Amino acid sequence: MLSSLGVIWSFGFNGYGQLGQGHLDSNYDCTEPREISKFIGDSTSFVTDVCAESKGSSFAIDDKGKLYRWGYNQV
């Protein structure tokens, strides 16, 4: 989820680290939304778009056009 302030929140299965919560655990299922730490307090960029794909990767684009990718990364 992307807030109107450019903050990314993630939840669900994290088998490939696709939640971006700083750990990889195939048995971890996050049921409560959590803010992705990479973007906490980062006033230099503003996330404008996010995408999660079904194979275990997640993506974000900031207002400067920089693409971030995390998770399985085998797309």
VMD Tcl script that builds the backbone (N, CA, C; Angstrom):
set m [mol new atoms 225]
animate dup $m
set s [atomselect $m all]
$s set {name element resname resid chain x y z} {
  {N N MET 1 A 0.842 -1.170 0.000}
  {CA C MET 1 A 0.000 0.000 0.000}
  {C C MET 1 A 0.888 1.232 0.000}
  {N N LEU 2 A 0.415 2.266 -0.644}
  {CA C LEU 2 A 1.146 3.530 -0.719}
  {C C LEU 2 A 0.270 4.629 -0.128}
  {N N SER 3 A 0.776 5.322 0.877}
  {CA C SER 3 A 0.010 6.407 1.493}
  {C C SER 3 A 0.129 7.673 0.648}
  {N N SER 4 A -0.719 8.633 0.945}
  {CA C SER 4 A -0.673 9.909 0.218}
  {C C SER 4 A 0.596 10.698 0.529}
  {N N LEU 5 A 1.329 10.290 1.569}
  {CA C LEU 5 A 2.592 10.935 1.929}
  {C C LEU 5 A 3.799 10.229 1.328}
  {N N GLY 6 A 3.570 9.224 0.469}
  {CA C GLY 6 A 4.668 8.505 -0.168}
  {C C GLY 6 A 5.277 7.420 0.689}
  {N N VAL 7 A 4.553 6.964 1.704}
  {CA C VAL 7 A 5.034 5.919 2.597}
  {C C VAL 7 A 4.484 4.576 2.130}
  {N N ILE 8 A 5.373 3.570 2.063}
  {CA C ILE 8 A 4.959 2.232 1.628}
  {C C ILE 8 A 4.722 1.351 2.852}
  {N N TRP 9 A 3.596 0.674 2.850}
  {CA C TRP 9 A 3.236 -0.296 3.885}
  {C C TRP 9 A 3.062 -1.645 3.196}
  {N N SER 10 A 3.536 -2.718 3.849}
  {CA C SER 10 A 3.397 -4.045 3.245}
  {C C SER 10 A 2.914 -5.056 4.276}
  {N N PHE 11 A 2.289 -6.113 3.769}
  {CA C PHE 11 A 1.843 -7.214 4.612}
  {C C PHE 11 A 1.603 -8.423 3.725}
  {N N GLY 12 A 1.536 -9.602 4.334}
  {CA C GLY 12 A 1.309 -10.840 3.595}
  {C C GLY 12 A 2.475 -11.800 3.744}
  {N N PHE 13 A 2.612 -12.702 2.794}
  {CA C PHE 13 A 3.670 -13.709 2.779}
  {C C PHE 13 A 5.002 -13.061 2.410}
  {N N ASN 14 A 6.090 -13.494 3.051}
  {CA C ASN 14 A 7.399 -12.875 2.835}
  {C C ASN 14 A 8.471 -13.913 2.491}
  {N N GLY 15 A 8.128 -14.940 1.761}
  {CA C GLY 15 A 9.057 -16.022 1.461}
  {C C GLY 15 A 10.308 -15.615 0.718}
  {N N TYR 16 A 10.280 -14.517 -0.008}
  {CA C TYR 16 A 11.442 -14.058 -0.777}
  {C C TYR 16 A 11.917 -12.678 -0.350}
  {N N GLY 17 A 11.396 -12.168 0.742}
  {CA C GLY 17 A 11.758 -10.827 1.186}
  {C C GLY 17 A 10.996 -9.737 0.460}
  {N N GLN 18 A 9.939 -10.105 -0.243}
  {CA C GLN 18 A 9.200 -9.150 -1.056}
  {C C GLN 18 A 8.432 -8.106 -0.253}
  {N N LEU 19 A 8.323 -8.290 1.065}
  {CA C LEU 19 A 7.661 -7.272 1.879}
  {C C LEU 19 A 8.580 -6.094 2.180}
  {N N GLY 20 A 9.884 -6.295 2.011}
  {CA C GLY 20 A 10.832 -5.214 2.247}
  {C C GLY 20 A 10.981 -4.842 3.708}
  {N N GLN 21 A 10.716 -5.789 4.591}
  {CA C GLN 21 A 10.752 -5.515 6.019}
  {C C GLN 21 A 12.070 -5.907 6.671}
  {N N GLY 22 A 13.089 -6.159 5.868}
  {CA C GLY 22 A 14.429 -6.356 6.401}
  {C C GLY 22 A 14.798 -7.774 6.784}
  {N N HIS 23 A 13.956 -8.741 6.461}
  {CA C HIS 23 A 14.301 -10.125 6.772}
  {C C HIS 23 A 13.684 -11.049 5.733}
  {N N LEU 24 A 14.228 -12.243 5.655}
  {CA C LEU 24 A 13.752 -13.269 4.734}
  {C C LEU 24 A 13.351 -14.474 5.564}
  {N N ASP 25 A 12.098 -14.838 5.506}
  {CA C ASP 25 A 11.605 -15.964 6.291}
  {C C ASP 25 A 10.422 -16.577 5.571}
  {N N SER 26 A 10.606 -17.785 5.040}
  {CA C SER 26 A 9.539 -18.430 4.277}
  {C C SER 26 A 8.366 -18.840 5.149}
  {N N ASN 27 A 8.548 -18.802 6.482}
  {CA C ASN 27 A 7.451 -19.143 7.386}
  {C C ASN 27 A 6.769 -17.896 7.954}
  {N N TYR 28 A 7.202 -16.731 7.513}
  {CA C TYR 28 A 6.683 -15.473 8.052}
  {C C TYR 28 A 5.499 -14.995 7.240}
  {N N ASP 29 A 4.400 -14.766 7.896}
  {CA C ASP 29 A 3.209 -14.221 7.260}
  {C C ASP 29 A 2.772 -13.014 8.074}
  {N N CYS 30 A 3.006 -11.841 7.560}
  {CA C CYS 30 A 2.703 -10.597 8.267}
  {C C CYS 30 A 1.236 -10.239 8.038}
  {N N THR 31 A 0.454 -10.262 9.092}
  {CA C THR 31 A -0.980 -9.992 8.970}
  {C C THR 31 A -1.342 -8.529 9.194}
  {N N GLU 32 A -0.434 -7.759 9.785}
  {CA C GLU 32 A -0.664 -6.332 10.027}
  {C C GLU 32 A 0.243 -5.505 9.117}
  {N N PRO 33 A -0.270 -4.478 8.453}
  {CA C PRO 33 A 0.590 -3.632 7.612}
  {C C PRO 33 A 1.727 -3.007 8.417}
  {N N ARG 34 A 2.936 -3.028 7.829}
  {CA C ARG 34 A 4.116 -2.427 8.453}
  {C C ARG 34 A 4.804 -1.533 7.440}
  {N N GLU 35 A 5.325 -0.411 7.942}
  {CA C GLU 35 A 6.030 0.530 7.089}
  {C C GLU 35 A 7.364 -0.066 6.652}
  {N N ILE 36 A 7.699 0.093 5.384}
  {CA C ILE 36 A 8.966 -0.425 4.874}
  {C C ILE 36 A 10.088 0.499 5.336}
  {N N SER 37 A 11.053 -0.056 6.050}
  {CA C SER 37 A 12.076 0.737 6.734}
  {C C SER 37 A 12.959 1.552 5.794}
  {N N LYS 38 A 13.211 1.111 4.588}
  {CA C LYS 38 A 14.069 1.858 3.657}
  {C C LYS 38 A 13.541 3.270 3.443}
  {N N PHE 39 A 12.241 3.425 3.502}
  {CA C PHE 39 A 11.629 4.705 3.186}
  {C C PHE 39 A 11.215 5.489 4.428}
  {N N ILE 40 A 11.506 4.985 5.627}
  {CA C ILE 40 A 11.186 5.712 6.857}
  {C C ILE 40 A 12.172 6.864 7.030}
  {N N GLY 41 A 11.669 8.042 7.157}
  {CA C GLY 41 A 12.514 9.208 7.396}
  {C C GLY 41 A 13.395 9.611 6.226}
  {N N ASP 42 A 13.147 9.075 5.037}
  {CA C ASP 42 A 13.940 9.429 3.865}
  {C C ASP 42 A 13.296 10.639 3.192}
  {N N SER 43 A 13.722 11.817 3.590}
  {CA C SER 43 A 13.116 13.041 3.062}
  {C C SER 43 A 13.680 13.432 1.701}
  {N N THR 44 A 14.655 12.677 1.197}
  {CA C THR 44 A 15.258 13.016 -0.088}
  {C C THR 44 A 14.457 12.492 -1.267}
  {N N SER 45 A 13.553 11.544 -1.027}
  {CA C SER 45 A 12.744 11.027 -2.125}
  {C C SER 45 A 11.320 10.791 -1.651}
  {N N PHE 46 A 10.410 10.825 -2.596}
  {CA C PHE 46 A 8.993 10.645 -2.345}
  {C C PHE 46 A 8.505 9.541 -3.278}
  {N N VAL 47 A 8.056 8.438 -2.732}
  {CA C VAL 47 A 7.586 7.330 -3.562}
  {C C VAL 47 A 6.269 7.716 -4.214}
  {N N THR 48 A 6.198 7.524 -5.530}
  {CA C THR 48 A 4.993 7.888 -6.275}
  {C C THR 48 A 4.192 6.692 -6.760}
  {N N ASP 49 A 4.821 5.511 -6.806}
  {CA C ASP 49 A 4.122 4.333 -7.309}
  {C C ASP 49 A 4.754 3.070 -6.754}
  {N N VAL 50 A 3.937 2.062 -6.487}
  {CA C VAL 50 A 4.422 0.761 -6.030}
  {C C VAL 50 A 3.723 -0.344 -6.810}
  {N N CYS 51 A 4.386 -1.491 -6.863}
  {CA C CYS 51 A 3.818 -2.638 -7.560}
  {C C CYS 51 A 4.359 -3.910 -6.921}
  {N N ALA 52 A 3.507 -4.889 -6.736}
  {CA C ALA 52 A 3.919 -6.212 -6.277}
  {C C ALA 52 A 3.500 -7.198 -7.350}
  {N N GLU 53 A 4.399 -8.100 -7.706}
  {CA C GLU 53 A 4.044 -9.079 -8.728}
  {C C GLU 53 A 3.959 -10.467 -8.107}
  {N N SER 54 A 3.306 -11.371 -8.767}
  {CA C SER 54 A 2.945 -12.671 -8.201}
  {C C SER 54 A 4.110 -13.634 -7.992}
  {N N LYS 55 A 5.282 -13.364 -8.523}
  {CA C LYS 55 A 6.412 -14.280 -8.384}
  {C C LYS 55 A 7.326 -13.929 -7.217}
  {N N GLY 56 A 6.969 -12.939 -6.401}
  {CA C GLY 56 A 7.734 -12.641 -5.199}
  {C C GLY 56 A 8.643 -11.442 -5.256}
  {N N SER 57 A 8.403 -10.497 -6.141}
  {CA C SER 57 A 9.185 -9.270 -6.200}
  {C C SER 57 A 8.269 -8.076 -5.994}
  {N N SER 58 A 8.840 -6.989 -5.483}
  {CA C SER 58 A 8.102 -5.745 -5.306}
  {C C SER 58 A 8.927 -4.604 -5.879}
  {N N PHE 59 A 8.245 -3.537 -6.277}
  {CA C PHE 59 A 8.896 -2.414 -6.940}
  {C C PHE 59 A 8.324 -1.095 -6.424}
  {N N ALA 60 A 9.136 -0.055 -6.451}
  {CA C ALA 60 A 8.687 1.301 -6.143}
  {C C ALA 60 A 9.436 2.266 -7.045}
  {N N ILE 61 A 8.784 3.365 -7.373}
  {CA C ILE 61 A 9.404 4.443 -8.150}
  {C C ILE 61 A 9.251 5.716 -7.342}
  {N N ASP 62 A 10.349 6.483 -7.241}
  {CA C ASP 62 A 10.256 7.743 -6.494}
  {C C ASP 62 A 10.065 8.918 -7.449}
  {N N ASP 63 A 9.915 10.090 -6.878}
  {CA C ASP 63 A 9.633 11.285 -7.660}
  {C C ASP 63 A 10.792 11.730 -8.541}
  {N N LYS 64 A 11.963 11.132 -8.363}
  {CA C LYS 64 A 13.116 11.438 -9.219}
  {C C LYS 64 A 13.294 10.397 -10.327}
  {N N GLY 65 A 12.364 9.414 -10.368}
  {CA C GLY 65 A 12.424 8.382 -11.395}
  {C C GLY 65 A 13.275 7.180 -11.023}
  {N N LYS 66 A 13.764 7.131 -9.789}
  {CA C LYS 66 A 14.587 5.997 -9.355}
  {C C LYS 66 A 13.693 4.786 -9.071}
  {N N LEU 67 A 14.104 3.638 -9.610}
  {CA C LEU 67 A 13.365 2.394 -9.427}
  {C C LEU 67 A 14.011 1.584 -8.315}
  {N N TYR 68 A 13.196 1.117 -7.377}
  {CA C TYR 68 A 13.636 0.235 -6.296}
  {C C TYR 68 A 12.998 -1.122 -6.525}
  {N N ARG 69 A 13.750 -2.185 -6.243}
  {CA C ARG 69 A 13.246 -3.540 -6.434}
  {C C ARG 69 A 13.752 -4.413 -5.296}
  {N N TRP 70 A 12.881 -5.262 -4.753}
  {CA C TRP 70 A 13.284 -6.160 -3.683}
  {C C TRP 70 A 12.449 -7.422 -3.746}
  {N N GLY 71 A 12.947 -8.472 -3.098}
  {CA C GLY 71 A 12.250 -9.754 -3.120}
  {C C GLY 71 A 13.008 -10.769 -3.956}
  {N N TYR 72 A 12.280 -11.584 -4.690}
  {CA C TYR 72 A 12.851 -12.686 -5.469}
  {C C TYR 72 A 13.776 -12.204 -6.572}
  {N N ASN 73 A 13.415 -11.140 -7.243}
  {CA C ASN 73 A 14.237 -10.482 -8.274}
  {C C ASN 73 A 14.683 -11.417 -9.405}
  {N N GLN 74 A 13.865 -12.343 -9.757}
  {CA C GLN 74 A 14.181 -13.248 -10.864}
  {C C GLN 74 A 13.175 -13.108 -11.995}
  {N N VAL 75 A 12.560 -11.973 -12.119}
  {CA C VAL 75 A 11.534 -11.724 -13.153}
  {C C VAL 75 A 12.198 -11.486 -14.475}
}
mol reanalyze $m
mol bondsrecalc $m
mol representation Tube
mol addrep $m
